[in-house]
Amino acid sequence: MSDNNQMLTFGGHLEVLRRMLFRILIATAVFAVAVFCLKDTTFALLLAPSKSDFCLYQWTERFFALIGYDFHFAPFEVDLIATDLSSQFMTHVSTSLYLGFLCASPYVLFELFRFISPALYEDERKYSIPALIVIYALFIIGVLMSYFILFPISFRFLGTYSVAEQVRSTITLDSYISTFVTLTLVMGVVFQLPVITYFLATLGIIQSEMLAQYRQYAFLIIMIVAAIITPPDLMTLVLVTIPLYLLYEVSIIVTRHVN
């Protein structure tokens, strides 16, 4: 461990922590202000999955065309409304803060690593940087999967579902954004499964043989978790279950190298 870290008093650690949190808040605020000023671009990206010409549908149609099938998605239209006087402005502010923190997240990880690195041994410090890169990469993959695949399909199914012809869906902007943020964050966290299993295997809590033996139970648990974290439709359940189970298989491979 670093001698400087050992010489710091408890009050000194608190002061270092305070300065780190202040820098993180400043970085988040700068990105949040930038996102707030780029309102048109920001909401063009956020609302793109709600349109029938979203890239997911275009890519799918091109894929079927390449394999010789003439397949096209039916166009759809879902109205987004604001029911409160201040809802659009408050949604703009809260979305800017969320995206600002997301944009600042690499810097946040850097600050966190700089704060804890003096307490690490040299070999621990050497392995912690690749670990942070993997954690962040998996989080971004989960976020991108939610944006490009899961959320558009969920929105299309739930937004166009109707119990009768005379009942038309009009989705509030608050509902749209909250569902979007929740699903993207959850997918980013869920994609940390290989990292979690790696640390559990390092501590000797789990072994690769145990994970392989209980595959069928893991698949059932994954389906239950997918049903909880996703909107209630079968297509989204399947689209979440498949990558989560693949992550489970990756976790088996990871733990095999550890054990």
Buried (B, 14 or more C-beta within 10 A) or exposed (E): EBEEBEEBEEEEBEEBEEEBEEBBEEBBBBBBEBBBEBEEEBBEEBBBBBBBEBEBBEEEBEEEEEEEEEEEBEEEEBEBEBEEEEBEEBBBEBBBBBBBBBBBBBBBBBBEBEBEBBBBEEEEBEEBEEBBEBBBEBBBBBBBBBBBBBBBBBBBBBBBEEEEEEEEEEBBBBEBBEBBBBBBBBBBBBBBBBBEBBEBBEEEEBBBEEBEEEEEEBBEEBBEBBBEBBBEBEBBBEBBBEBBBEBBBBBBEBBBEBB
